[in-house]
Structures are given as C-alpha cells and as structure tokens.
C-alpha cells in the first residue's frame, strides 16, 4: 500500500517564521535570545535571531532541532554553515537568519551591536564620531589651527636610576 502523498505546505510569513523559530530555540534551552527586525534595513533577510548555547555540543543540538523542525513543518531546506565546529552556526531560511553562538564567540563578534545601530538617512552626510580631547589637540596642531593653543614640547628627562642601582650592587674597589 502506498503512503498518501503529502500536500505541499505554504511557506510561513517572515514574522510567523521568526516567531516559530524563536519558540523552538527557547524550547531548546538557548540563552540570551534576541530577535532583530531587519525589514527595510537590508535585502538579505527580514529578521535575524541571535542566541547562545552553553557549549559547542549545545549549539549543535539547537541547530539540529531547528533543521528538523523546519523539515517537519514542510519548509524549504535551510542553508547551514558551521556545523562541524559549532562555535558559530548560521542557519539561513531565506527570510530569517539564525545565528547560534558559544558565549565567548558571541561576545567577540557582537552582531546585535552591528545591526542595532541605526543607519544614516539617505542623502544625509554621515556623522563624525567625537574624537577624544587629546586626539583633537594633535589633529588641530597638525592642521596648523590658529585657535588651538600651541604647547611647547619638552625634551624627555633621563633618569639615572639604572646606573645608581648598578653602582650600589658593585663590589667595593
């Protein structure tokens, strides 16, 4: 007897898929789950989920669970990177990208900060970050800015401490 053919399942909307994946990741005991809305910021995806596993085995288990759940839901097969090492596993479902990290690797790359910063408005010149005071003074001096007070440079002072210590330890003559 032949099994009944499966009906093709319509793909979930990006928001519904992100919510479903968030639930799967939470059920797998992932830590620090953050969902970023990328709609309008980039064309690569509509949402990004960043989460941490406690170890490389935990990261791999979470990734396997996500892949299996997507298959059970009848969603297209995701593209997966990083499974052999499991320091950082990327699962690209098309509309939602999932990044699973070990905690040390996540703090090193800090993707939330990268995508959390607002993009400048189109046509507006980018804002320059404020430089520290010392850097501003050096830049002003190099440019010959008349408003910046010129500070005379001092010659380095040599300390004869090394010679004195060597003489004290020397044998008497």
N, C-alpha and C positions, 0 to 999 in steps of 0.2 A: 504494500500500500504506500502510495506517495504521500509525503507530507504536504500539507496545504501551503501554497505559495504565500510568502509574506507580502503584505501590502506595503508599498513604499510610504515611509513616514515623511511628512513635510518638515523641512528644517525649522528649528525654533528661531524666533526673532533674536537679535543680538542681546537685548535686555533679558529675555527669558532664559537664554542660554547662559549668560553671565550669572544670573541668579541661581540656576540649577547647578552650575559648576561650583559656585561659592558654597552651596549646601553640601555637595559631595566632598569638597575639600575640608569643610568644617567637620563632617562626619568622620573623616579620616584622621582627626585629631591634629590637623596642621595648626601652626601658631602664627600669630600676627598677620591675619588675612586682610589684605587691602584690595579693594576694587576701585580702579581708576576709570573714569569715563573719558574716552579718547575721541568721542564723536566730535567732528569739526576741528580737531587738533591735527589729525593725521589720517591718511587714507589706508594705512596698513591694518587697522582694526578699529572696532567701535568701543571695545572695553579691554582692560588688562587686569588680570588678577595676579597679585604677588603674595606668596605665602612661604613660610619656613617650615621645614621638617627638623626634627631633633638630631638626626644623623643622616648619613648617605643612604642607609637602608630604608629609613622612614621616608625620605624624599622619593626614592624609587617605588616604594609601596603606594604612596599617594598618587604618583604618576600612573602606575598600573591600574589603580582604581578608577582614575579619570578616564583612561583609554577604554577600559572595559565598560564603564557606564555609558560612554558615548556610543559604543558599538551596540549595547543593549537598547538604547533609545533610537537606533536606526539613523544616527547622524553620520555624515561623511567621515571617513578616517582622517584623524588629525595628523599633521606633520610633527614629529617628535625629535628633539635634539638633546643630547647629553645623558642618555640613559646608561651607557656603560660606566661612567664615573659617578653620576648622581650628586655632584656638587651643586650644579645648576641644571635643572631640566626645563626645557621650553616646550610647551605644547601649543601648537598653532591650529586652532579650529577654523580659521578664516576670519570670523567676526570677533572672536575673543581669543586673546593670547594669555596663556597661563605660565607664570614663572615660578618654579619651586626651587628654593634655595636651602642650603645649610646656613645656619645663622651667621657664621663668620663671612661667608661668601656674600650673603645678602648685605651685610653692613659695608663690605668693601665696594660693591657696585652701586648701591643706594639708588635703585631705579625709581623709587617713589619721588625722590627729590628731582630727578631728571625730568619726569613727566608732570610733576606737581607745579613746576614753575610756569607762570602764565606766559604765553607767547606775546611779543610786542604786536601792536596793531599794524596792519599792512600800511605801508607808506610812511609810518612814523619812524623817525631815526631811533636807533637803539640807544637806551640809556647807558651812560658810562657808570660803572660802579665807583663809589667814592674810594679814593686811594688813602692809605694811612698817612698821617701827618709827615712822617719822615720821608716817605716816597714823594709827597707833593713838594717838599722843600728841595729835594735833589732834582726833580724834574724842572722846577722853577729856576734853579741855579743854572742848570744845563741849557735852558732856553734863553738865559740872559734876561729874565723877567725883572724889570726895574722895581716892581712892587715888593718883591721878595727881598728881605734884608740879607745882605751878604755877610757871611760868617767867616771870620779868618780861620784858616786851617792851622792846627797845632802840629808840631813835629812830635813823633812818638817818643816817649820817655823810656830810656833803657834802665832797667833795674839790675843792679849788680848783685842781686841776691845769690845767684848761682856761684859766682866767684867767691863771695864771702863764705858760703857754706863749704866750698871745696877747701878753702884755707883753714877753716876751723878743724876739719877732719884730717888734715895732712899731718904727717909725723913731724915732731919738732926738729929743728936744724941745729 
